[in-house]
Amino acid sequence: MPTGDFPAIYLLHGTGGSPDGSVKQLETELVSCGEKQNYVRPLMPHANPNVLPSKSVQYLRDHGIPEGTLIIGISLGGLVAAKLQESARPDLHVFCVNSPTWAGDTELHVWMQHRVSLYSSSDEVIAGRTEDWPLLAAEAHDMAWLNGHDTDPHKSELAHLISCYIKAGCLNWGNR
């Protein structure tokens, strides 16, 4: 796939979130970075905090996401996107932001080439559930500045990094 040639970019909110929260702010920042794409922000079943993550994975399976789509997930949105990728849709590109590697009835087990994770191991919400990211993602970066679970204060920096991924297919840090 040529870089930046995604049929759609899905933005998935976290537990208790909505399509009009942090993911909408992130979309606005991506557009301001010049990323004019077909954005989709679905209301995920885990908007209800009592819904298990597997229900959101099944929702995505049934949603008809186009082949080769980029999914950007914040918190639980990243975990369910990554689980969909490893269990049924290796064609997807997944970008996780402050996401755990497991929650409830869902756990990641497979390293994926087109998976990036930016997280802070000192984020109290996901602490103790990030250590395996380097084993599960082609790019896993423990970012000290993401130490609070609220990503809104970092939306400009995140949009810049995601824009780099959209253009290059990787962040190209280190020896990648």
Residue pairs with C-beta under 8 A, 6 or more apart in sequence:
1 68
1 169
3 166
3 167
3 168
3 169
4 166
4 167
5 68
6 37
6 68
6 69
6 70
6 93
6 166
7 38
7 66
7 67
7 68
7 69
8 37
8 38
8 39
8 40
8 65
8 66
8 69
8 70
9 30
9 35
9 37
9 38
9 39
9 40
9 69
9 70
9 71
9 72
9 166
10 39
10 40
10 41
10 42
10 65
10 69
10 70
10 71
10 72
10 81
11 19
11 23
11 24
11 26
11 27
11 39
11 40
11 41
11 71
11 72
11 73
11 74
11 77
12 23
12 41
12 42
12 44
12 71
12 72
12 73
12 74
12 77
12 78
12 80
12 81
13 19
13 21
13 22
13 23
13 41
13 44
13 47
13 74
13 75
13 77
14 22
14 46
14 73
14 74
14 75
14 76
14 77
15 46
15 47
15 49
15 75
15 76
16 46
16 47
16 48
16 49
17 23
17 44
17 47
17 74
17 75
17 77
18 43
18 47
19 41
19 42
19 43
20 41
22 74
22 150
22 151
22 152
22 155
23 41
23 72
23 74
23 77
24 41
25 152
25 155
26 72
26 74
26 151
26 155
26 158
26 159
26 162
27 39
27 41
28 155
29 155
29 156
29 158
29 159
30 37
30 39
30 159
30 162
30 163
32 159
33 159
33 160
33 163
34 163
35 159
35 162
35 163
35 166
37 166
42 59
42 63
44 56
44 59
44 77
44 80
45 51
45 55
45 56
45 59
46 53
46 55
46 56
46 76
46 77
46 80
52 104
52 105
52 106
53 76
53 79
53 80
53 83
53 103
53 104
53 105
53 106
54 104
54 105
54 106
56 76
56 80
57 80
57 83
57 84
57 87
57 106
60 80
60 81
60 84
61 84
61 88
61 89
65 71
65 89
65 92
67 91
68 91
68 92
68 93
69 92
69 93
70 92
70 93
70 94
70 95
70 165
70 166
71 81
71 84
71 85
71 92
71 93
71 94
71 95
72 78
72 81
72 95
72 97
72 162
73 79
73 80
73 81
73 82
73 94
73 95
73 96
73 97
73 99
74 97
74 98
74 99
74 151
75 97
75 98
75 99
75 100
75 125
75 126
75 149
76 99
76 100
76 103
77 99
78 94
78 95
78 96
78 97
78 98
78 99
78 117
79 96
79 99
79 100
79 101
79 102
79 103
79 106
79 108
80 106
81 92
81 94
81 96
82 94
82 96
82 99
82 108
82 112
82 115
82 117
82 136
82 137
83 106
83 108
84 92
85 92
85 94
85 112
85 114
85 115
86 108
86 109
86 110
86 112
90 112
90 114
92 114
93 114
93 115
93 165
93 169
94 112
94 114
94 115
94 116
95 115
95 116
95 117
95 118
95 162
95 165
96 115
96 116
96 117
96 118
96 119
96 137
97 117
97 118
97 119
97 146
97 151
97 158
98 118
98 119
98 120
98 123
98 125
98 126
98 146
98 149
98 151
99 117
99 119
99 126
100 126
100 129
100 130
101 107
101 108
101 129
101 130
101 131
101 132
101 133
101 136
102 108
102 129
103 129
108 132
108 136
109 136
110 136
111 135
111 136
111 137
111 138
112 136
112 137
112 138
113 138
114 138
114 169
115 136
115 137
115 138
115 139
116 137
116 138
116 139
116 140
116 141
116 165
116 170
116 171
117 133
117 136
117 137
117 139
117 140
117 141
118 141
118 143
118 146
118 158
118 161
119 126
119 130
119 133
119 140
119 141
119 142
119 143
119 146
120 126
120 130
120 142
120 143
120 144
120 145
120 146
120 147
121 127
121 130
121 131
121 142
122 144
122 147
123 130
123 146
123 147
123 148
123 149
124 149
125 149
126 149
130 142
133 140
133 142
134 140
138 170
138 176
139 170
139 171
139 173
139 176
141 171
141 173
145 154
145 157
146 154
151 158
161 171
164 171
164 172
165 171
170 176
